[in-house]
Structure formats: C-alpha cells, structure tokens
C-alpha cells in the first residue's frame, strides 16, 4: 500500500526506486488512490489527515491499533513521493503517540526515528 525505497521483511520484492517513484507520480489515478489509502489508514485510527487532528466522535474502534510498522511505511512513502503536508500530519499523529509512550518497535527495531528528525 505504501511503497518506498527500503527493503522489508520480504526483502526487496516491494521496493521502489527513484525511477519508479517518478513514473508513479505522473499517474494521477495512482496518486489519488495512494492518498486515499493514507487518509483511510489515518481515519481508521481516528485521525483526520487534512485537518491534522483527531476526528470528532470517533467510533470506539477508531483508535491506535499498535501497528507502528504501518505508520512508519506510510510516513516513509509520503516523504518519498514528496507529500510534505501529508507527512507532517502523519508526523503530528506519531508525535502524539510517542508522547503517550507508545512503543514504535517492530522486529526489534525502533521505527520512531522517521518522526523524530
């Protein structure tokens, strides 16, 4: 869902590089769906991407579900595609979680670094 230029637990199978990124940025349908995916992910956690704040009256299930790797990949992908405003919204949400002492570890690696730079 959130392509970026680093290997994953699947190695480099889903890695994209600068050339692919530039080609995908030209595809308006991909970009629209990519940003909608970001929006839906954040909404599932009770966060409004555009307003950069929590949604009013979320469903009880619209809360953090302890998926730091998904938030990390979302943030990394937004940065790679140059969506700085959207990345800042995701970073704001991540900062809220970090202030609540939420653990951003995944497979023994702390993924919070992308949001603390």
C-alpha positions in Angstrom: 0.0 0.0 0.0 2.8 2.4 0.8 5.7 1.8 -1.5 9.1 3.2 -0.6 12.8 2.6 -1.3 13.9 0.3 1.6 13.7 -3.4 1.9 11.0 -5.0 4.1 10.6 -8.4 5.7 10.1 -9.6 2.1 13.5 -8.3 1.1 13.4 -6.0 -2.0 10.3 -7.6 -3.5 8.1 -4.5 -2.9 10.9 -1.8 -3.0 10.6 1.0 -5.5 13.4 3.3 -6.5 13.6 6.9 -7.8 12.7 6.0 -11.4 9.6 4.1 -10.3 8.6 6.8 -7.9 8.9 9.4 -10.7 6.8 7.3 -13.0 4.1 6.7 -10.3 4.0 10.4 -9.5 2.8 11.0 -13.2 -0.1 8.6 -12.7 -3.0 10.7 -11.4 -5.1 7.6 -10.6 -2.3 6.0 -8.6 -1.7 9.3 -6.7 -5.4 9.7 -6.0 -5.7 6.1 -4.7 -2.4 6.4 -2.7 -3.5 9.5 -0.9 -7.0 8.0 -0.3 -5.2 5.0 1.3 -3.3 7.3 3.6 -6.5 9.1 4.5 -8.3 5.8 5.3 -5.5 4.4 7.3 -5.4 7.5 9.5 -9.2 7.6 9.8 -9.1 4.0 11.0 -7.0 5.3 13.9 -9.3 8.4 14.5 -7.0 10.9 12.8 -8.1 13.4 10.1 -5.2 13.7 7.7 -6.3 17.0 6.2 -7.2 18.8 9.4 -4.2 17.3 11.2 -6.2 16.5 14.2 -8.4 13.8 15.8 -11.8 13.3 14.3 -14.8 14.3 16.3 -16.9 11.5 17.8 -14.8 8.5 16.5 -16.2 5.0 16.7 -14.7 3.1 19.6 -12.7 1.0 17.1 -11.2 4.2 15.5 -8.1 4.3 17.7 -4.4 3.3 17.6 -4.2 -0.5 16.8 -0.5 -0.9 17.6 0.8 -1.0 14.0 4.0 1.1 14.1 5.3 -0.5 11.0 2.3 0.6 9.0 2.6 4.2 10.3 6.3 4.1 9.5 5.8 2.8 6.0 3.1 5.4 5.4 5.4 8.2 6.6 8.3 6.9 4.6 6.2 6.6 1.4 4.8 10.1 1.8 8.3 11.5 2.1 9.5 9.6 -0.9 6.6 10.8 -3.0 7.1 14.4 -1.8 3.8 14.8 0.1 5.3 17.0 2.8 2.0 18.4 4.1 0.5 14.9 4.5 3.7 13.7 6.0 3.6 16.5 8.6 0.0 15.4 9.5 1.2 11.8 10.0 4.2 13.0 12.0 1.9 15.0 14.2 -0.2 11.9 14.9 3.0 9.9 15.6 4.3 12.6 17.9 1.0 12.3 19.9 1.6 8.6 20.2 5.2 9.0 21.2 4.3 11.5 23.9 1.9 8.8 25.2 4.9 6.5 25.4 3.6 4.2 22.6 6.3 1.7 21.6 7.3 2.0 17.9 9.4 -1.2 17.9 8.9 -3.7 15.2 11.0 -6.8 14.8 13.5 -5.4 17.3 13.9 -2.0 15.6 12.6 1.3 16.8 10.8 2.9 13.9 10.1 6.2 15.6 13.2 7.8 14.0 11.3 8.8 10.9 9.1 11.0 13.0 11.7 12.4 15.4 14.0 14.0 12.9 
